């Protein structure tokens, strides 16, 4: 059976030979827009909001799924990775994540010339002025396994798990770009943020509260997306647990309950080691299947 990496390389080679017509077709899919674009927007919806939502009509299951390419959906999204480099990641878990990302980078690159962006929980890159909509302190446009290997060779796990702060660092610029685009009736490429973490966010303060829990940030982003009338798949956050720490599993379970608790859209998917589909070790294939599952669910919800 052809390996995941071989399939990625073959896909990249095929992409380089695509005709201009195919590229144009991907940018402007031939499939008709979904039903919601045919109906008038709600009476109080601004013209800009309606235009942004109409532009998102290109994102349908028919346009994002192809039988001959299980990861075709990546063409339509920017992929951003947030890696837990806290002290508990030392050893086997760190090597596991490195190996998975070495295989993930070529797959993403074969579907997006921009590559993937990578951030760590504690290590901050001296990246200077970031591109529009992106956070500083990250590594942008990673395209091959060698770059991932060099990064993991330079970064050593150590420190806490400041999940909320890093989510805000990454997503605040993206949301600002999205809100600015609404004013100009333009579209912003949807984003999938993949968070690989093994532990409970923290530490908690002496008083007992934990400022690192991501719940307030997630709820805030969901409400801002609702205010923009953004599509269901405009922003997705995929938490994938590395290891089997029970506290981390409980924290992810809490995130699964946020939509019911706060009456917000569901922008979070969680994958835990108790999942029947979870492999013994983290793999690129498993990560991408988890992300695709989240995209599919949001397509169904829209």
DOLUMDREN-480342 format. One record per residue: residue in one letter; x negated, y, z of N, C-alpha, C in turn. Coordinates in steps of 0.001 Angstrom, whole numbers, plus 500000, padded with zeros to 6 digits. Layout:
AXYZXYZXYZ/...
***
This chain:
X499154498801500000500000500000500000499120501247500000/X499479502196499154498685503411499077498751504149500397/X497619504615500871497574505306502153498200506683502031/X498566507232503192499146508571503225498211509587502610/X496912509485502932495949510445502414495818510312500908/X495821509068500398495736508873498946496947509465498248/X498136509268498866499329509836498256499252511346498219/X498690511943499285498554513396499316497622513873498217/X496484513172498047495536513562497005496160513433495619/X496899512358495414497542512169494116498581513250493858/X499305513606494933500318514652494778499680515978494438/X498519516272495073497809517512494787497335517533493345/X496846516410492858496396516347491468497555516581490510/X498721516000490843499884516200489980500313517651489972/X500216518292491130500630519693491213499810520584490317/X498526520296490220497660521136489412497992521070487932/X498733520036487519499093519890486112500530520294485831/X501241520807486829502628521218486621502709522353485616/X503694522342484797503903523403483815504488524626484487/X504408525759483790504993526973484325506502526821484507/X507101526033483632508544525829483734508919525148485031/X508139524144485451508451523439486692508261524348487892/X507201525166487853506987526100488959508152527080489062/X508616527542487894509738528464487895510996527795488422/X511170526532488069512334525796488545512313525630490053/X511107525431490620511016525260492060511323526565492775/X510886527679492188511139528977492802512619529351492707/X513272528920491585514678529216491383515399527911491055/X515730527118492039516287525790491806517509525825490908/X517624524763490077518718524699489130520033524326489795/X519977523672490936521199523235491599522029524436492012/X523330524352491951524175525484492337524056525754493821/X524277527007494233524207527335495655525322526644496410/X525139526453497718526168525795498512527420526645498609/X528469526043499160529774526686499138529778528034499830/X528974528188500908529067529422501673528668530632500853/X527812530470499822527386531611499030528466532058498053/X529466531200497828530529531559496912531604532386497609/X531669532271498909532684532994499655532145534335500105/X533061535272500359532638536578500839532113536448502250/X531122537277502638530613537229504007531671537721504977/X531500537429506261532458537922507248532608539427507140/X533782539987507480534044541408507272533002542326507862/X532428541973509014531484542870509663530047542601509275/X529793541644508414528426541328508003527915542415507078/X526689542888507320526107543907506453525744543307505112/X525611544163504099525218543694502771523841543072502809/X522948543648503638521585543108503728521599541706504302/X522406541503505346522470540169505946523028539166504955/X524061539589504200524638538680503212523632538336502136/X522804539317501743521813539070500698520750538103501174/X520292538273502410519291537361502955519844535948503012/X521108535815503427521700534480503512521883533879502127/X522266534709501148522433534208499790521109533738499221/X520019534471499524518704534064499033518318532710499584/X518820532402500774518491531113501385519266529961500761/X520174530256499830520973529185499239520143528214498423/X518891528595498108518010527664497395517660526461498253/X517849526581499561517449525520500473518624524576500719/X518786523635499829519809522608499963519118521259499945/X519817520227500419519205518902500415518844518473498991/X519685518837498021519404518461496637518111519092496143/X517827520306496616516624520997496173515389520602496960/X515587520087498164514447519829499035514033518371499115/X514807517474498546514509516048498674514325515426497301/X513265514636497166513036513873495944512632512456496321/X513202511511495612512945510110495938511476509742495787/X510778510377494829509392510001494568508406510736495458/X508897511611496344508001512385497208508705512654498533/X508425511862499570509133512027500843508841513347501541/X507777514035501123507411515283501783507615516493500880/X508463516343499881508723517441498954509270518662499685/X509965518440500798510560519554501537509511520559502001/X508251520127502115507198521032502577506969522188501612/X507339522022500345507216523118499390507974524353499864/X509033524149500608509963525220500937509690525874502288/X508688525406503008508438525904504358506965526268504548/X506739527236505429505396527437505962505243526508507163/X504100525835507243503850524891508329502817525478509282/X503182525577510552502300526127511583502184525098512705/X500969524884513166500714523912514234500216524626515482/X500783524263516622500307524738517919499843523520518705/X498549523494519029497938522318519652497646522592521125/X498095521703521959497798521769523389496333521383523606/X495538522342524063494137522051524383493892522232525879/X494891521885526678494743521964528128493849520830528624/X493496520891529892492549519920530459493027518478530316/X494334518269530397494860516902530351494734516258528974/X494348517032527967494211516491526607492833515888526357/X491933516012527307490588515457527127490643513947526882/X489741513483526031489623512044525821490457511522524677/X491130510405524918491834509693523853492901510550523168/X493641511326523944494720512123523354494171513165522380/X493047513754522739492430514759521862491976514119520552/X491358512963520641490909512264519425492106511837518568/X493179511458519233494391511032518533494964512178517698/X495045513351518317495573514519517608494651514913516462/X493343514879516701492390515228515648492548514313514431/X492627513026514669492758512073513563494046512313512783/X495142512564513507496423512811512834496361514075511984/X495739515128512507495696516394511771494753516325510578/X493707515512510671492821515349509522493583514772508331/X494567513957508608495373513372507537496574514242507177/X496989515076508130498136515946507886497782517106506964/X496598517688507145496217518880506376496288518658504868/X495725517574504316495825517377502863497256517167502380/X498090516536503200499485516325502809500189517672502668/X500013518541503655500651519855503603500088520683502452/X498781520623502248498150521400501191498606520949499816/X498874519659499649499327519158498354500704519692497996/X501390520276498971502712520839498725502750522347498959/X501656522941499353501626524378499628500185524849499519/X499906525673498508498536526130498299498000526927499483/X498900527457500316498473528244501471497898527379502582/X498103526070502523497634525209503594498459525390504851/X497891525016505986498597525127507260497856526106508161/X498609526723509070498020527590510087497951526810511391/X496880527024512135496666526248513357496307527174514508/X496974526963515630496707527700516866496512526692517996/X495774527134519007495603526329520214496268527045521386/X496607526301522417497220526891523607496262527837524334/X494995527442524441494031528225525214492954528872524350/X492397528133523427491363528675522556491972529703521608/X491372530894521564491869531974520713490837532292519647/X491235532185518403490321532484517305490124533989517188/X488911534395516858488616535805516594488921536076515125/X490214536127514804490624536145513401490791537532512811/X490593538582513617490741539927513086492190540250512781/X492407541045511729493761541430511343494451540272510630/X495537539769511180496201538604510568497052539011509373/X497395538062508504498332538349507416499696538753507980/X500515539387507150501838539827507582502667538647508076/X503316538855509213504180537830509764503457536758510553/X502141536861510649501364535852511373500726536473512610/X500438535620513580499825536072514816498315536100514682/X497691536975515447496239536924515573495882535678516386/X494616535404516509494069534300517319494308532934516718/X494642532857515430494857531561514798493901531319513654/X493982530131513088493200529751511906494188529549510761/X493981530273509663494975530316508603494522529522507376/X495504528906506726495258528293505428494309527117505447/X494369526269506476493532525068506486493997524129505376/X493041523621504611493412522833503434492823521432503390/X491888521115504259491324519769504160490898519239505525/X490607517953505555490269517270506800488973517792507400/X488069518234506554486776518712507051486956519942507941/X487844520858507549488082522050508355488654521684509724/X489562520729509734490138520286511006489062519666511885/X488206518849511290487137518201512048486195519237512657/X485858520271511895484970521314512404485611522055513573/X486906522345513456487595523045514531487630522216515805/X487975520953515674488062520103516857486678519839517445/X485649519957516639484301519834517163483881521048517960/X484496522201517661484128523448518325485000523756519540/X486195523201519588487135523498520674487132522346521670/X486955522676522935486976521651523985488171521904524892/X489006520899525133490181521098525979489809521571527377/X490594522488527889490382523000529231491335524144529510/X491936524154530693492837525236531051494265524767531218/X495192525728531374496600525410531628497359525105530333/X498679525096530438499542524861529274500525526031529156/X500071527166528605500905528376528535501849528357527331/X502775527422527331503601527185526144504405528413525737/X505074529047526688505924530198526332505103531326525712/X503993531670526333503192532788525813502732532532524393/X502310531310524109501802531029522769502934530964521743/X504106530488522158505255530561521251505544532010520882/X505512532874521872505794534292521618504699534929520770/X503444534562521021502348535088520200502573534764518723/X503008533546518451503148533073517073504442533557516428/X505536533521517171506844533768516561507293535221516603/X506759536035517507507144537450517518506832538132516183/X505621537969515609505357538599514307506262538062513200/X506560536782513246507430536197512218508841536776512318/X509364536877513541510703537429513712510746538896513316/X509680539640513606509629541046513193509666541157511670/X508932540278510994508952540262509532510349539911509013/X510993538968509660512327538542509245513335539673509423/X513238540380510531514167541480510788513919542649509849/X512652542897509513512346543948508541512855543569507154/X512769542293506820513238541828505516514746541982505389/X515437541845506489516895542017506440517243543428505986/X516488544418506485516765545803506125516569546056504634/X515639545321504026515365545511502599516040544449501737/X516885543630502351517627542581501639516698541631500895/X515556541333501487514623540373500891514581539117501747/X513960538070501211513936536788501907512539536496502436/X512478535769503529511220535335504136511215533811504147/X510099533219503777510002531768503711510274531153505084/X511108530129505157511358529460506438510082528881507037/X510105528726508346508908528292509068509221527072509923/X508336526107509894508361524971510811507162525084511747/X507424525252513026506365525289514031506325523934514721/X505192523262514621505013521935515208504121522076516437/X504653521733517596503919521848518857503551520444519328/X502256520175519408501765518886519909501266519097521335/X501933518499522300501591518743523699501767517473524516/X500974517351525568501051516136526390501548516393527792/X501718517658528168502006517922529568503104518936529793/X503506519044531032504485520022531475503877521414531352/X504584522397530769504056523765530745503772524239532160/X502721524998532319502390525460533661500967525976533750/X500532526297534972501144525912536255502232526881536711/X503018526419537688504042527260538288503396528234539262/X504104529313539565503633530272540564503829529700541966/X503195530360542930503309529912544320504761529936544788/X505541530877544260506947530990544659507798529861544090/X507225529095543159507948527956542612508446528137541197/X508557529394540725509025529599539354507885529342538370/X508233528995537162507228528637536153507377529554534939/X506491530546534785506611531499533674506213530911532327/X505709529687532325505222529091531077506263528226530372/X507412528008531007508462527226530358508983527988529138/X509176527321528015509533528026526780511005528398526652/X511847527996527595513291528201527453513678529649527153/X513196530665527916513623532041527612513254532478526195/X512079532069525732511663532443524381512552531786523337/X512829530504523501513655529773522531515054530375522463/X515649530654523614516993531232523649517000532597522969/X515979533396523239515896534721522627515797534659521113/X514961533762520597514821533640519144516117533142518503/X516781532207519147518035531689518590519080532799518483/X519153533649519485520132534740519455519768535782518398/X518487536037518222518078536981517176518383536423515789/X518192535139515608518531534518514326520037534576514078/X520827534382515127522278534499514985522667535921514592/X522010536907515207522317538302514878521995538613513418/X520984537956512879520601538142511480521455537306510528/X522265536441511070523019535466510271522064534660509388/X520922534330509960519913533563509222520397532137509012/X519867531496507992520241530116507715519810529210508864/X520418528050508947520150527127510053518716526631510050/X518057526656508893516701526117508783515635527204508665/X516010528472508929515043529566508799513856529369509737/X514134528886510929513077528642511912513378527350512649/X512411526462512668512530525232513434511287525021514276/X511481524581515508510368524295516417510434522817516772/X509389522103516437509339520657516674508327520370517778/X508798519955518952507913519561520044507679518058519956/X506430517667519833506077516253519776505178515943520968/X505636515043521823504880514714523026503766513731522709/X502578514064523171501421513173523072501241512528524445/X501211511220524512501123510561525812502503510344526406/X502538509965527674503813509588528287504005510208529669/X503533511432529867503704512116531143505200512343531406/X505749511799532505507189511933532769507641513384532913/X506795514241533500507173515649533660507330516325532306/X506440515998531371506544516561530027507811516074529335/X508132514802529525509351514252528917510589514954529458/X510619515201530779511771515898531370511884517320530825/X510733517989530655510754519352530116511322519372528698/X510969518378527901511504518301526545512998517968526565/X513413517128527499514841516829527637515633518105527926/X515059518984528749515718520259529058515892521098527791/X514894521092526917514996521857525672516107521314524779/X516312520020524806517387519419524005518765519904524444/X518875520338525694520183520754526222520452522246526070/X519494523008525547519648524464525473520862524915524660/X521137524333523489522286524826522712523607524745523473/X523841523666524199525083523534524965525084524470526163/X523931524589526799523865525397528017524037526884527724/X523476527351526612523480528786526311524372529155525128/X525022528177524514525889528427523360525128529140522240/X524014528549521867523166529106520818522961528065519725/X522449528531518597522089527593517531520953526692517996/X520840525543517398519813524567517786518600524740516879/X517516525285517412516302525480516615515171524566517077/X515437523717518071514390522865518644514709521392518404/X513690520657518008513756519197517970512629518666518843/X512882517582519539511858517002520402511668515531520058/X510428515101520109510092513701519871509258513221521048/X509752512205521728509129511725522958508662510280522784/X507735509825523630507201508466523476508234507381523705/X509343507728524345510386506726524567511193506461523302/X510968507292522268511679507095521008511341505737520411/X512351505084519867512132503760519273511196503826518086/X511154505003517429510317505149516238508897505591516567/X508632505896517833507322506416518201506251505340518047/X505138505661517361504066504680517199503200504612518445/X502344503611518508501440503473519650500469504638519710/X500077505169518555499194506327518483499798507336517516/X499560508609517780500085509677516941499523509566515527/X500379509726514518499935509672513129500510510848512358/X499853511204511244500354512277510388501720511919509827/X501892510665509455503158510213508894504290510393509901/X504021510062511159505038510194512201505397511661512420/X504395512543512426504648513974512608505557514496511502/X505219514161510256505988514670509130507402514101509100/X507553512850509477508894512270509526509734512948510607/X509098513305511721509816514003512783510271515376512305/X509387516086511592509741517405511069510860517285510039/X510762516303509149511796516096508137513140515784508791/X513111515008509871514349514713510579515008515975511104/X514195516914511613514736518176512090515313519013510967/X514625519057509827515121519800508664516448519215508198/X516520517894508113517755517227507687518923517578508606/X518643517579509898519717517848510858520228519279510719/X519310520227510478519735521614510325520478521832509006/X520082521103507966520836521178506709522273520712506924/X522430519654507708523768519138507985524591520131508800/X523894520907509653524605521810510558525032523097509880/X524410523429508744524679524735508132525980524710507330/
***
